[in-house]
Amino acid sequence: MKLIKLDAIDSTNDFLRNLLTHNDPENFTVVTTEDQTKGKGQMGSVWVSEKGKNLTMSILVKDFNFNIEQIYDLNTAVATAIISVLEKYNIPKLSIKWPNDIMSDNKKVGGILIENSIKGSNQIDSIIGIGLNVNQDNFDGLPKASSLSLMAKRSFEKEILLLEIVENIEQNMVKLSEGKASEIWQSYTHLLFKRGLPMAFENQQKQRFMGIIQGVSKTGQLELLLEDDSIKTYGIKEIQMLY
């Protein structure tokens, strides 16, 4: 693992992508910064992080052979790797809110943004962006956000968390290469936020409906049991959970 530390950058994902375009960085190269000015979340949302308080990082995973239909295996590998680290520190009620939010109780403490580049013949380069609220204690205007320190009532060493997360991701990538994706998927499904509970959702037309999360499809779509007992799948941009 090569670790690149930056004081400030607009986006660690963009920095790593530029490095990949113009150089040949080693697999599992990690870029981290104390101040990310233009952090990105799912669907173009902005990730806001207080300088020096949180873990903002991007990891390069390259030259892994994936069938394009199995690309969501990477999401499950990363999310479960992060959860397994946080469980060691007794962060309460950890879960994964589909598709890529890390939750403690009903609060978001982290997020994942994976950007893939298909090279052909099933080879894919992936840049894994991870934002984890670690020691920040002020979330004015963000009632659904929190941090590890607030949830666990203690402070954390960010670099130790970084090293442990990268190590766990590497271990999960080995499992995927050994054909053990089903083992990771089982953990991911078990950790899904609000799985098995009746929840309100809203579609793109702002129509609200009730559904029960059953799981996630192999292509990353949310599987909901609806009130008419049918099971329907939804893509990331199609619905929003109301909680």
C-alpha positions in Angstrom: 0.0 0.0 0.0 1.3 3.4 -1.0 -0.1 6.3 1.1 -0.2 9.8 -0.3 -1.1 12.5 2.3 -2.3 15.9 1.2 -3.1 18.9 3.3 -5.9 20.1 1.0 -7.4 19.0 -2.3 -10.7 19.5 -4.1 -11.4 15.8 -4.4 -9.3 12.8 -3.5 -11.2 10.7 -6.1 -10.3 13.3 -8.8 -6.7 13.4 -7.7 -6.3 9.6 -7.8 -8.1 9.4 -11.2 -5.6 12.0 -12.6 -2.7 9.9 -11.1 -4.1 6.8 -12.8 -4.5 8.6 -16.1 -0.9 10.0 -16.3 1.1 7.4 -14.2 1.0 3.8 -13.2 0.2 3.8 -9.4 0.5 0.6 -7.6 -2.7 -1.3 -6.6 -4.2 -0.1 -3.3 -2.6 3.3 -3.6 -4.4 5.5 -1.0 -4.9 9.3 -1.2 -6.0 11.1 2.0 -6.4 14.7 2.9 -7.1 16.9 5.9 -9.3 19.3 3.9 -11.4 18.2 0.9 -13.1 21.2 -0.7 -15.3 19.5 -3.2 -16.1 16.1 -1.8 -18.7 14.2 -3.7 -21.5 11.8 -2.7 -24.0 9.7 -4.5 -25.9 11.2 -7.4 -23.8 14.4 -7.4 -24.5 15.3 -3.7 -21.8 17.2 -1.8 -19.9 15.7 1.1 -19.1 18.4 3.7 -16.3 17.6 6.2 -14.7 19.8 8.9 -11.0 20.3 8.3 -8.8 17.9 10.2 -11.6 16.1 12.0 -12.6 13.4 9.6 -11.2 10.6 7.4 -11.4 11.5 3.7 -9.7 9.0 1.5 -9.6 7.3 -1.9 -8.3 3.9 -2.7 -7.2 2.5 -6.1 -8.3 -1.1 -6.8 -7.1 -2.0 -10.3 -6.8 -5.0 -12.6 -9.4 -7.1 -10.9 -11.4 -9.3 -13.2 -15.1 -8.7 -12.8 -18.0 -9.6 -15.0 -19.8 -6.3 -15.4 -22.9 -7.9 -13.8 -20.9 -8.6 -10.7 -19.5 -5.1 -10.3 -21.7 -4.5 -7.2 -19.6 -7.1 -5.4 -17.1 -4.4 -4.9 -19.7 -2.2 -3.1 -20.5 -5.0 -0.7 -16.8 -5.7 -0.1 -16.0 -2.1 0.8 -19.1 -1.5 3.0 -18.7 -4.7 5.0 -14.9 -4.0 5.4 -15.6 -0.6 7.0 -18.3 -2.0 9.3 -16.0 -4.8 10.5 -13.5 -2.2 11.5 -16.0 0.0 13.3 -17.5 -3.0 15.2 -14.1 -3.4 17.0 -14.6 0.1 18.5 -18.1 -0.6 19.7 -19.8 1.9 17.5 -23.5 1.3 18.3 -26.1 -0.2 15.9 -24.0 -0.2 12.8 -25.7 -0.8 9.4 -25.5 -0.1 5.7 -28.1 2.2 4.2 -28.5 1.2 0.6 -26.6 1.8 -1.5 -23.5 3.1 0.3 -24.1 5.0 3.6 -22.6 3.8 6.8 -25.1 4.3 9.7 -24.9 4.2 13.5 -28.4 3.9 14.9 -30.4 6.4 12.7 -27.4 8.6 12.0 -25.1 8.7 8.9 -21.5 8.5 10.0 -19.9 7.7 6.6 -20.4 7.3 2.9 -18.8 5.5 0.0 -18.5 6.6 -3.7 -17.1 4.1 -6.1 -16.2 5.2 -9.6 -15.4 2.4 -12.1 -13.5 2.4 -15.4 -13.9 -0.6 -17.6 -10.7 -1.5 -19.5 -12.1 -4.4 -21.5 -12.0 -8.2 -21.2 -13.7 -7.8 -17.8 -10.8 -5.8 -16.3 -12.0 -2.8 -14.2 -10.1 -0.1 -12.4 -12.0 1.3 -9.4 -11.5 4.4 -7.3 -13.1 3.9 -3.9 -13.9 7.2 -2.2 -14.6 7.0 1.6 -15.8 9.8 3.8 -16.0 8.9 7.5 -17.0 11.4 10.2 -14.6 10.6 12.9 -14.0 13.4 15.5 -16.3 16.2 14.2 -18.8 17.2 16.9 -20.9 19.9 15.2 -23.4 19.0 12.5 -25.6 22.1 12.5 -28.2 21.9 9.7 -27.6 18.1 9.3 -29.9 16.4 11.7 -29.3 12.9 10.3 -25.5 13.1 10.5 -23.2 12.2 13.3 -19.6 11.0 13.9 -17.8 8.1 15.5 -16.7 10.3 18.5 -20.3 11.4 19.2 -21.8 7.9 18.9 -19.0 6.2 20.9 -18.3 9.2 23.3 -14.5 9.0 22.6 -12.0 10.3 20.1 -10.3 8.2 17.5 -6.9 8.1 15.7 -7.8 8.6 12.0 -4.6 7.0 10.6 -5.2 3.8 12.5 -8.7 3.6 11.2 -7.4 4.3 7.6 -4.9 1.5 7.8 -7.4 -1.0 9.3 -10.0 -0.1 6.6 -7.6 -0.6 3.7 -6.4 -3.9 5.2 -10.0 -5.1 5.5 -10.8 -4.1 1.9 -7.7 -5.9 0.7 -8.8 -9.0 2.5 -12.3 -8.8 1.0 -10.8 -8.4 -2.5 -8.9 -11.6 -1.9 -12.2 -13.3 -0.9 -13.8 -12.1 -4.2 -10.9 -13.4 -6.2 -11.3 -16.7 -4.5 -15.0 -17.0 -5.4 -16.3 -16.2 -1.9 -18.6 -13.3 -2.9 -21.6 -15.1 -1.4 -20.0 -14.9 2.0 -19.6 -11.1 1.7 -23.1 -10.7 0.3 -24.5 -12.6 3.3 -22.9 -10.1 5.7 -24.0 -7.1 3.5 -27.6 -8.3 3.4 -27.7 -8.9 7.2 -26.4 -5.4 7.8 -28.9 -3.5 5.6 -30.5 -0.5 7.3 -34.2 -1.2 8.2 -34.2 -4.5 6.5 -37.4 -6.4 7.2 -39.2 -3.4 8.6 -42.2 -1.5 7.0 -40.7 1.8 5.7 -42.0 4.8 3.7 -40.4 5.5 0.4 -40.8 8.3 -2.2 -40.4 7.8 -6.0 -39.3 10.3 -8.6 -42.8 11.6 -9.0 -42.9 12.4 -5.2 -45.4 9.7 -4.7 -45.1 8.0 -1.3 -45.6 4.3 -0.7 -44.8 1.6 1.9 -42.3 -1.2 1.4 -40.2 -3.7 3.3 -36.6 -4.1 2.3 -35.8 -7.7 1.4 -32.3 -7.3 0.1 -30.2 -6.0 -2.8 -30.0 -7.6 -6.2 -26.7 -8.7 -7.7 -26.7 -5.6 -9.9 -27.2 -3.3 -6.9 -30.9 -2.6 -7.1 -33.0 -2.5 -3.9 -35.6 -5.3 -3.5 -38.8 -4.2 -1.8 -41.8 -6.2 -0.8 -44.8 -4.0 -1.6 -48.3 -3.8 0.0 -49.7 -6.1 -2.8 -47.2 -8.8 -1.8 -45.2 -8.3 -5.0 -41.4 -7.8 -5.0 -40.1 -4.9 -7.1 -36.5 -3.7 -7.7 -35.4 -0.1 -7.8 -32.3 1.7 -9.0 -30.4 4.3 -7.0 -32.1 7.3 -8.7 -35.6 5.9 -8.6 -36.6 6.0 -4.9 -35.6 7.6 -1.6 -36.2 6.1 1.8 -38.0 8.4 4.3 -36.9 7.8 7.8 
